[in-house]
Amino acid sequence: MHTVVERELKLSLVLSPERSIPVPALFTYRTDDPYAVHVTFHTDTEHPVRWTFARELLVEGVFRPCGYGDVRVWPTKVNGRRVVLLALSSPNGDALLEAPADVVSVWLEGTLREVAPGAEGERLGIDSGLAELLAPAAADDVRVAEPWPSDDTGDGE
């Protein structure tokens, strides 16, 4: 069984220093995928835009700049409010999104209560899966009663 921690947020898509537009988003964390956070942006298109990235990246990004490449996260203040900025980059374009830091932090705390940092691997059951995979099978104990015939029959020499 797995648990899902979700939170709907109203983010701001930053178009310029003076202009932004609201973008509804759903932040999702699933204990069966414990390393990742999933963010679904509900834009004015037929299909929502989905991003998946490391939970650790968002946790760190609430406190200090982190990430490189496609996903970068950092805290800042806008008009006296604490916010978290998410810079997303893809072949289809780039986006800078602003999220309220307190709401993101509360949601992240909920995910950390479900699966503590460092305990993600235990949740996946990797160790037990590897033990099962590497355990000797019944066929490993079977022995051949007679040795295989040798090619040293002397024929053709």
N, C-alpha and C positions, 0 to 999 in steps of 0.2 A: 504494500500500500504506500502511496505517496501523498504528500501534502502540497497544496498550491497556495502561494501567498501573492495576492494581486492588489493593485492599487491603481485607480484611474486618476490621472493628473491632467491639468491644463498646462501645457508647456507653451512657450512663446518661440516661434520661429523668427530669429533675428534677421531682418532684411537689410537694415542699416542701423547705425547708432541711434537714429531717431525713430525708426519704424520697425514694428514686429507684428506678427499675426498669431492668434491663438491656434494651437494644434492639440486636440484631445489625444491622449496617449494612455495605453494600458501597460503598466509595469507588471511582469509576471516572473515569479520564481517557483520552480518545481523541484521538490526534493529528489525526484528521479533523474534530474539533470543538475546536480548540485553545484557545479562550477559556473553555471551560466545564468545570466538574466536575459529575459526576452522583453523587448519593448515593441509594442504595436502602435504605430502612428495612424490615426484616422484622419486622412487628408480628404480633400474633395474629389478624389478619384474613386473609380469603381472598386479597386482592391486596396486594402490597407497596406502600409509599408511596415515590414517587420525587420528588426535588427536583433541579433543575438551577440552578446559579448560577455567577457569574464566578470563575474560578480565582484571579484577582487579589484578590478579596475574601477568600478563605481564606488566601492567602499573607500578606496584610497583617494579617488577624485573628489570626494566630499571634503577632504582635508587639505590636499595639495595637488598641484598639476601632475597628471600622469597620462600614460598612453602615448602611442605614436602610430603613424599610419592611418588606418581607417577610423579608429575611435580614439578620441582624446577627451579627457574630462578634467575640469578644474573648478575650484570654488572662487567666487568673487562677490562683490556687492554691487547692486544696481539700485539707485535711488534709496540707499540706506537698507535695502533688503538683502539678506544672504541668499545667493542663488548658486546653482551648480550649472556650469555650461557644458554641453555635450557637442563636440564637433565631430560630425560624421562625414565620411568621404567615400564615394563609390564611383564606378565608371559613369553612373547616371547623373552625378552632380554632388555638390557639397551642401551641408546644412549646419547651421549653428543654432542650437536649441537651448533655451533657458528654462530651468526647472527650480521650483522653490526648494531650497536646501533643507528646511525643516521637514517637509513632507517626504522628500526622498530619504532623509535620515531615519525617520520613523519606519518607513517601509523596509529599509535595509535592516534595521534592528529586528524586525519581524522575521526576516529571512535568516538572520544570524541566530535567532532563538531556535529555529527549526534545524539548521545544520551549522554548527560552530565552525569558524575558520580552522582549517587543518583536518576537519573530520569528513570532508567531502568524499575522499577515497573509501572510507568505511561505508558510506551510504551506497556507493556503487557496488560494493561486494567484490571488488577486484581480487582481493587476497583469497577469498573462498573460491571464487571462480578459477583462479590460477591453480589452487591446490587440487581442485577437482580435475582440471585439465591435465595436470602433471602426475596425478596419482597413478600407480601401476594398475593396469587393467588385468583382468583374469587371464587373458591370452598371453600376458607377459610371463606367466609362470609355466606355460606349456613348453616342454622340452621334446626335441625330436629323439625318438627311441634309437634310431640308427643314424650314423653319420651319412651325409649325402654321398652318393657315389662319386668317386674321383674320376677326373678326366685322364688319369695316368694309367690307362688300360693297356698301353703298349701297342694298340692297333695303329697302323699307319706309320710306324717308325721304322 
